[in-house]
């Protein structure tokens, strides 16, 4: 397989990861901006391959994803600082991203859980690579992964129950 | 979560992060622990749902050369690694087709190109002399014969749609497009007709019975642009079939007994008067 093809696949994976991770439309305005950002990140990462002959493609890939995560964290913190000095991420936008209730559930997770889950499940990172990209200890990443999975499963079950219960709880108006 | 297995190990298994030895050990545990199997199935199902929701390729899909999933590629690389431990470039398995077995040289292979051409030409002439020249006259299309045979196979033994022993009455009921009075022959009794799908258009399937009560069918398909051709015979699934064209119609006669087919061909195909009548009806 050609190196170009691998880069294209990696860029596709980063694009999917970005679309799933980002809640705030102001981070990336449209597809053109998203493409430009991903292109820039991979160009930067590819420079590491040139500068350090020992670095492999995997390291460059991790670096590109890590840079994306850092950029979005910074953006989210800057826009959403509450009165106590803490920060709350923007609620999920109505932008069409992903399909079905699973996508809604994933985007409803807190950022720290979402980024760990998406790096591993969507981008195909190993736990160790995800820890490297998120700049966190491995144990923390595994803990977040467990919490993210459990919370997502609970949310999905709750939404299924609500959907199943709807016909019984709905009030029908009798029209004469 | 189960109490016997470390939850981190379960997650590592689901996310394909265990080394081969640990993976094997975990699978041993998995075989004896139904609760663990249920948990793994739940997380794997969740993984699939997330990947599907965001349009990522499935991990279980065959690797067609894409490296969109690093874990799958890494494992493929491990599987393809030779015993001496040397990794292949980019960790990819090398799936090359095995070389074909050597073919023994034929005696003609030693000849030069001109001599080989000469040998080929002589062989062709000998084959033509032996078999004879193929018939160069126009033949009815094989597809017409196939259509008639399949109509006979499917419909000949069913009850007829239009019951009449009178050819003129049947032609009148079929309407102007299909109003061709079916041919009559001495050994066959006309039973009626059915509509059927022909080669390229709707066709009429005239049904006869011979003296033993066996059905004989004649499919008549109106085709404006078709040249007259003599009968072409064949055997399809035990049916003796003959197809021919003329007067803007395609005809296919089919029966178990070849003599019945020959009788119908003689009555309709070779009968110039019948074809002339048919042509006059089309006009």
Interface residues (C-beta under 8 A of the other chain):
Chain A: X1 X3 X5 X6 X9 X10 X12 X13 X16 X19 X20 X57 X58 X61 X97 X98 X99 X100 X102 X103 X106 X117 X118 X120 X121 X122 X124 X125 X126 X127 X128 X129 X139 X142 X145 X146 X149 X152 X153
Chain B: X7 X8 X11 X12 X15 X16 X17 X42 X43 X46 X47 X49 X50 X51 X52 X53 X54 X55 X56 X59 X65 X66 X67 X68 X69 X70 X71 X72 X90 X92
